[in-house]
Amino acid sequence: ENSSENPSWWLSPSSQHNDDDNMNKDPKSQQESESPARKERLIQMQEDMARFAQGKGLESLRADIHDLKQNLQWSLATDDLSRIISLNKAIKEKEHRDPEVVYVNALKKIASAGKLNVSKKYETISKYTKEALSARKYIARLNLEGLWIGNFQEGSQLVNVTYSGDTIMGTKVTGDASERGPLLFQADLSPPDSDSSELSPIPLHGSAKTKWGTEKLERYQGEGNDPKARTKNANGLVDGNLIMFDGYFSFLWIPTRRHVFFSRPNPELILHMMRDTISEEDEMQNMKDHLSRCFDKNIDEAFIGIAASTSSSSTMEPFRRIATEADLLAAREETQVMFPLQEIPKSSDAKDQAFWGFHKWMKHIDNALNPNEGE
């Protein structure tokens, strides 16, 4: 075939076969092309996944550890030395699979490394820092960073979650401009020790136990920003609780009993909800840049600029470069008035909307190439 007759988007059969060959390559040959650092990370990740228990397996593991410790108390009371040794060994082996226990022990080793000499100090810190980071990845409440969607009274809003150490912090990124940026809530999620006052879990019974798939919900002391609260602490915050569920979490502002659930949004929803915020911030930045350029000009550039702007006014970029949801809705309604027979996809169906224009033109091209096919 003559390649000049094919459109720009045409993929020849040979190129498709090449792509299939690349996808069907032996995984071992792909691993050989990987860097040593990446290979080491993959091996470490596989070892950690095999080592640390998760979900129901972790609950069962902790129940076994609890029973073993009770048996150890009886063995200590009866001075059964052989049983004491075997129980201690079994407890240590099982705790080696509990990410929270490993994380706590690693932090203790790092804290006590200051008493060692210089060479052993940094060797110990390096070793147990890696151990702590590996275990931390498998503690659900310490891996909530990113965007979450909350069901606030004023509507659904996006919240960005970050960490400072083991303290979780949430800030709004959508909604009213005055609410974006300030701290929404924070809570210390570090593993409890013997000196800390740990909150008791929330017990679940009956249908609630069946619904959430667990007998209790872990909660942690925190504080948050609530404009409706009458009394606040020195930081302008009120007491609250962060409650962990399977796959998401919630935060309770105690004085006003305001309770918001947070779940992970999909990418399409994030783009939909962030559009107005990004458009507003981009428009404001565009206006600031324009004013800065105006103030930077001298008298000669001002006169030259007037002449130049009159000749290129038709191509001048608008301040609002990103359409808001209201702009898209107005354009969609206008299009429906102009072309009432043309079906316009809904904004909620992002996938169809993305390919609507492409399929429209493909249909037009097919009709043009085969005018008698539809008769």
Secondary structure, 3 states (H helix, E strand, C coil): CCHHHCCCCCCCHHHHHHHHHHHCCCHHHHHHCCCHHHHHHHHHHHHHHHHCCCHHHHHHHHHHHHHHHHHHHHHHHHCCHHHHHHHHHHHHHHHCCCHHHHHHHHHHHHHHHHHCCHHHHHHHHHHHHHHHHHHHCCCHHHCCCEEEEEEECCEEEEEEEEEECCEEEEEECCCCCCCECCEEEEEECCCCCCCCCCCCCEECCHHHHHHHCCCEECEEEEEECCCCCCCCCCCCCEEEEEEECCCCEEEEECCCCEEEEEECCCHHHHHHHHHHHHHHHHHHHHHHHHHHHHHHCCHHHHHHHHHHHHHCHHHCCCCCCCCCHHHHHHHHHHHHHHCCCCCCCCCCCHHHHHHHHHHHHHHHHHHHHCCCCCC
